[in-house]
Amino acid sequence: MSATKRWNVEILIGETHRRTYAEAQLYDEISNELIGHGSAAVHPDEPVVPEVGDEIAVARALADLGNRLLVTAAGDLEDVLGTRVQLER
């Protein structure tokens, strides 16, 4: 028998003064909430293209979330194994 798990990621995007901020929050089945953060800024000489700022900020937030999830997994393994664990990124 196989099991399916569902984890959801909610992404919030905000903008202020030519800077875009994103937050990616992971919700899993055991209520372990992890949050990744990212941002993007428009260079003063470049035109404002909101979609690009959103994409960059979200990509950075998701990358940060992924790194935080690896750190969490390494910590969980360390608890079980009783030895230091370092997972590759």
FENCOR-V87204 format. One record per residue. N is the residue number from 0. RES is the residue in one small letter. SS is DSSP state (@ for helix, = for strand, . for the rest). PSI is psi as a letter, one per 20 degrees, with the letter a starting at -180 (* if undefined). D_LAST is the distance of its C-alpha to the last C-alpha in Angstrom with 2 decimals. Layout:
n:res:ss:psi:d_last
N:RES:SS:PSI:D_LAST
N:RES:SS:PSI:D_LAST
//
This chain:
n:res:ss:psi:d_last
0:m:.:p:30.86
1:s:.:q:27.56
2:a:.:q:26.24
3:t:.:p:24.77
4:k:.:q:22.93
5:r:.:p:22.78
6:w:.:p:20.35
7:n:=:q:21.32
8:v:=:p:19.74
9:e:=:p:22.37
10:i:=:p:21.95
11:l:=:p:24.45
12:i:=:p:25.25
13:g:=:q:27.74
14:e:=:q:29.35
15:t:=:p:31.40
16:h:.:l:32.90
17:r:.:k:30.90
18:r:=:p:27.57
19:t:=:p:25.55
20:y:=:q:23.53
21:a:=:q:21.37
22:e:=:p:20.29
23:a:=:o:18.30
24:q:=:p:19.32
25:l:=:p:18.24
26:y:=:o:21.18
27:d:.:a:20.86
28:e:.:i:23.76
29:i:.:k:23.86
30:s:.:k:23.91
31:n:.:o:20.61
32:e:.:p:20.19
33:l:=:q:17.03
34:i:=:p:17.45
35:g:=:q:15.32
36:h:=:q:17.31
37:g:=:q:17.69
38:s:=:r:20.66
39:a:=:q:22.37
40:a:=:q:25.61
41:v:.:p:28.32
42:h:.:q:29.55
43:p:.:h:33.29
44:d:.:i:34.33
45:e:.:q:32.51
46:p:.:q:33.87
47:v:.:p:32.44
48:v:.:n:30.73
49:p:@:h:29.56
50:e:@:h:27.55
51:v:@:g:25.32
52:g:@:g:24.73
53:d:@:g:23.92
54:e:@:g:21.42
55:i:@:g:19.59
56:a:@:g:19.71
57:v:@:g:18.57
58:a:@:g:15.62
59:r:@:h:14.55
60:a:@:g:15.39
61:l:@:h:13.39
62:a:@:g:10.18
63:d:@:g:11.15
64:l:@:g:11.99
65:g:@:g:8.74
66:n:@:g:7.19
67:r:@:h:10.50
68:l:@:h:10.45
69:l:@:g:7.56
70:v:@:g:9.69
71:t:@:g:12.68
72:a:@:g:11.85
73:a:@:g:11.30
74:g:@:g:14.56
75:d:@:g:16.30
76:l:@:g:15.62
77:e:@:h:16.87
78:d:@:h:19.93
79:v:@:g:20.72
80:l:@:h:20.17
81:g:.:k:21.49
82:t:.:q:19.12
83:r:.:p:16.05
84:v:.:p:12.72
85:q:.:o:9.33
86:l:.:q:6.47
87:e:.:q:3.76
88:r:.:*:0.00
//
